[in-house]
């Protein structure tokens, strides 16, 4: 007997193979912040303080964070809730000059200057250039750092002071910004903080630690960087 031929069942097509994952490109390194980038963010914070958007305490905390920031990504959260935040963290063109002296790119990345006093005394003073970083170590000794006649060739100058049964004293002109953090054991750490009226003024940060010693930093009233520049200009014109 003839049987009706039935079409053969075709096998189900194989499911498509998932595409091989593409190799991910390594993340781009974070853009380093320049002195001009930090200055621009600091300007926004000053405006926010003047407008009442920030109180003095919060302004001081944010300013400290600005000059500790290494990358643009670290600067962005500091002003995220303030006007003009987008433009503040865009990379800035390098500046050729800053107030109070000619900007020296090599000096900004120069080596750390070291001052050591062990059962002795040493000092740094006079009309000279100051590098971006200075380390002072006093052991039963005395170190005096007088920046009142100094030529600043970078925006930020950091002094790391350690005193053990010794004394480290830092003096700056009255028209620069002075900040500091530190402490110690059975000792004194005192920084008379101030913010310069000029937004382009240099910033001196004193970080210190002492054991049975003393670390002090303060402005000297009557000593101003601008006065020195005027004297130099006057002498040049009188030649």
Phi, psi and omega per residue, in radians:
X1 nan 2.428 -3.131
X2 -1.323 2.302 3.074
X3 -1.804 2.402 3.133
X4 -1.212 2.236 -3.110
X5 -1.343 2.251 3.103
X6 -1.773 2.437 3.137
X7 -1.114 2.419 3.132
X8 -1.254 2.457 -3.133
X9 -1.309 2.210 -3.129
X10 -1.397 2.471 3.114
X11 -1.151 2.540 3.101
X12 -1.097 2.419 3.119
X13 -1.128 2.542 -3.133
X14 -1.168 2.420 3.118
X15 -1.098 2.543 -3.133
X16 -1.106 2.487 3.107
X17 -1.304 2.386 3.104
X18 -1.106 2.493 -3.128
X19 -1.151 2.496 3.127
X20 -1.139 2.372 -3.133
X21 -1.088 2.392 3.113
X22 -1.331 2.458 3.111
X23 -1.115 2.307 -3.125
X24 -1.428 2.421 3.120
X25 -1.269 2.513 3.107
X26 -1.071 2.528 -3.124
X27 -1.109 2.416 3.130
X28 -1.163 2.468 3.126
X29 -1.123 2.598 -3.135
X30 -1.130 2.446 3.132
X31 -1.231 2.212 3.132
X32 -1.264 2.477 3.126
X33 -1.488 2.450 3.089
X34 -1.686 3.003 3.063
X35 -1.060 -0.663 3.122
X36 -1.130 -0.637 3.090
X37 -1.099 -0.783 3.141
X38 -1.146 -0.691 3.136
X39 -1.098 -0.676 -3.112
X40 -1.160 -0.700 3.090
X41 -1.171 -0.697 3.115
X42 -1.091 -0.619 3.101
X43 -1.097 -0.700 3.123
X44 -1.131 -0.678 3.120
X45 -1.158 -0.656 3.113
X46 -1.130 -0.725 3.104
X47 -1.102 -0.715 3.140
X48 -1.118 -0.638 3.095
X49 -1.153 -0.760 -3.129
X50 -1.139 -0.577 -3.117
X51 -1.477 -0.090 -3.131
X52 1.481 0.189 3.107
X53 -1.315 -0.474 3.098
X54 -2.205 2.554 2.992
X55 -1.553 3.018 -3.031
X56 -1.077 -0.682 -3.109
X57 -1.157 -0.797 -3.126
X58 -1.197 -0.629 3.087
X59 -1.049 -0.779 3.126
X60 -1.089 -0.709 3.129
X61 -1.115 -0.733 -3.113
X62 -1.240 -0.654 3.098
X63 -1.066 -0.742 3.093
X64 -1.047 -0.713 3.129
X65 -1.149 -0.599 -3.138
X66 -1.051 -0.841 -3.044
X67 -1.465 -0.017 2.940
X68 -1.677 -0.252 -3.054
X69 -1.178 2.403 3.118
X70 -1.775 -0.506 -3.047
X71 -2.224 2.865 3.075
X72 -1.113 -0.561 3.112
X73 -1.112 -0.516 3.093
X74 -1.369 -0.452 3.127
X75 -1.348 -0.600 -3.011
X76 -0.998 -0.799 -3.118
X77 -1.145 -0.380 -3.066
X78 -1.156 -0.569 -3.095
X79 -2.108 0.302 -3.075
X80 -1.025 -0.584 -3.082
X81 -1.679 0.287 -3.115
X82 -2.101 2.723 3.097
X83 -1.055 2.661 3.093
X84 1.130 0.387 -3.108
X85 -1.165 -0.625 -3.073
X86 -1.100 -0.788 -3.112
X87 -1.255 -0.383 -3.068
X88 -1.208 -0.560 -3.054
X89 -1.831 0.224 2.998
X90 -1.377 2.477 -3.120
X91 -1.015 2.423 -3.122
X92 -1.819 2.651 3.053
X93 -1.207 2.494 -3.126
X94 -1.101 2.493 3.117
X95 -1.591 2.442 3.104
X96 -1.409 -0.604 -3.073
X97 -2.344 2.665 2.972
X98 -2.263 2.852 3.129
X99 -1.100 2.665 3.051
X100 1.274 0.385 3.060
X101 2.522 2.942 3.127
X102 -1.479 2.280 -3.120
X103 -1.214 2.290 -3.095
X104 -2.022 1.782 -3.106
X105 -1.011 -0.636 3.131
X106 -1.181 -0.652 3.141
X107 -1.154 -0.603 -3.121
X108 -1.117 -0.441 3.135
X109 -1.975 0.350 -3.055
X110 -1.251 3.062 -3.122
X111 -1.301 2.750 3.127
X112 -1.289 2.296 3.077
X113 -1.494 2.395 -3.051
X114 -2.066 2.320 3.035
X115 -2.114 2.211 -3.089
X116 -2.276 2.294 3.070
X117 -2.323 1.889 3.111
X118 -2.046 1.924 -3.038
X119 0.915 0.668 -3.097
X120 -2.765 -3.054 3.110
X121 -2.292 2.568 3.061
X122 -2.591 2.800 -3.095
X123 -2.561 2.743 3.017
X124 -2.253 2.020 -3.075
X125 -2.777 3.076 3.076
X126 1.651 -3.130 -3.121
X127 -1.458 1.695 -3.086
X128 -2.650 2.917 3.053
X129 -1.477 2.489 3.063
X130 -1.899 2.349 3.127
X131 -1.356 3.052 -3.098
X132 -1.228 -0.411 -3.089
X133 -2.412 2.342 3.078
X134 -2.336 2.303 3.087
X135 -1.934 2.229 3.139
X136 -2.103 2.215 -3.130
X137 -2.253 2.058 -3.138
X138 -2.078 2.121 3.075
X139 -2.136 1.887 -3.024
X140 0.889 0.638 -3.111
X141 -2.484 -3.083 -3.080
X142 -2.337 2.322 3.108
X143 -2.209 2.252 3.083
X144 -2.042 2.173 3.094
X145 -2.057 1.859 -3.098
X146 -1.931 1.907 -3.085
X147 -1.784 0.267 -3.038
X148 -1.236 -0.320 3.100
X149 -2.071 0.304 -3.044
X150 -1.420 2.587 2.973
X151 -1.676 2.023 3.132
X152 -1.548 2.150 3.137
X153 -1.932 0.245 3.046
X154 -2.589 2.801 -3.085
X155 -1.221 -0.717 -3.026
X156 -2.036 2.224 3.072
X157 -2.099 2.177 -3.095
X158 -1.990 2.283 3.089
X159 -2.070 2.086 3.092
X160 -1.791 1.949 -3.029
X161 -1.970 2.302 3.061
X162 -2.208 2.226 -3.101
X163 -2.270 2.141 3.078
X164 -2.145 1.900 -3.030
X165 0.922 0.602 -3.107
X166 -2.448 -2.854 -3.040
X167 -2.545 2.293 3.037
X168 -2.225 2.126 -3.135
X169 -2.119 2.283 3.141
X170 -2.108 2.273 3.113
X171 -2.184 2.317 -3.105
X172 -2.189 2.816 3.032
X173 -1.096 2.751 -3.073
X174 -1.318 -0.205 -3.106
X175 -1.906 0.538 2.947
X176 -2.062 2.823 3.057
X177 -1.466 2.350 -3.124
X178 -2.195 2.203 3.118
X179 -2.395 2.885 3.126
X180 -2.978 2.713 3.048
X181 -2.459 2.501 3.105
X182 2.975 -2.985 -3.116
X183 -3.096 -2.872 3.136
X184 3.053 -3.022 -3.113
X185 -2.136 2.089 -3.109
X186 0.860 0.872 -3.020
X187 -2.644 -3.109 -3.109
X188 -2.162 2.229 2.990
X189 -2.235 2.082 -3.053
X190 -2.505 2.118 3.064
X191 -2.177 2.090 3.099
X192 -1.428 1.533 -3.045
X193 -1.167 2.575 3.079
X194 -2.719 2.683 3.064
X195 -1.997 2.183 -3.131
X196 -1.204 2.578 3.093
X197 -1.191 -0.582 -3.124
X198 -1.422 2.103 -3.139
X199 -1.150 -0.288 3.124
X200 -1.621 0.027 -3.089
X201 -1.156 2.607 3.069
X202 -1.081 2.750 3.100
X203 -2.084 2.181 3.092
X204 -1.935 2.152 3.131
X205 -1.999 2.162 3.138
X206 -1.920 2.002 3.051
X207 -1.837 2.220 -3.033
X208 -2.474 2.780 3.064
X209 -2.644 2.359 -3.108
X210 -2.453 2.632 3.067
X211 -2.213 1.987 -3.054
X212 0.893 0.667 -3.101
X213 -2.434 -2.798 -3.036
X214 -2.562 2.301 3.006
X215 -2.283 2.115 -3.120
X216 -2.340 2.521 3.062
X217 -2.497 2.307 -3.114
X218 -2.727 2.718 3.039
X219 -1.371 2.655 3.059
X220 -1.820 2.007 -3.110
X221 -1.129 2.406 -3.125
X222 1.608 -0.182 3.095
X223 -1.832 2.045 -3.095
X224 -2.306 2.454 3.129
X225 -1.104 -0.711 -3.091
X226 -1.008 -0.653 3.131
X227 -1.058 -0.686 3.123
X228 -1.137 -0.710 3.128
X229 -1.130 -0.707 3.116
X230 -1.115 -0.695 3.111
X231 -1.082 -0.742 3.133
X232 -1.113 -0.735 3.140
X233 -1.136 -0.730 -3.137
X234 -1.099 -0.772 3.134
X235 -1.118 -0.614 3.130
X236 -1.163 -0.704 -3.123
X237 -1.255 -0.463 -3.119
X238 -1.407 -0.135 -3.130
X239 -1.252 nan nan
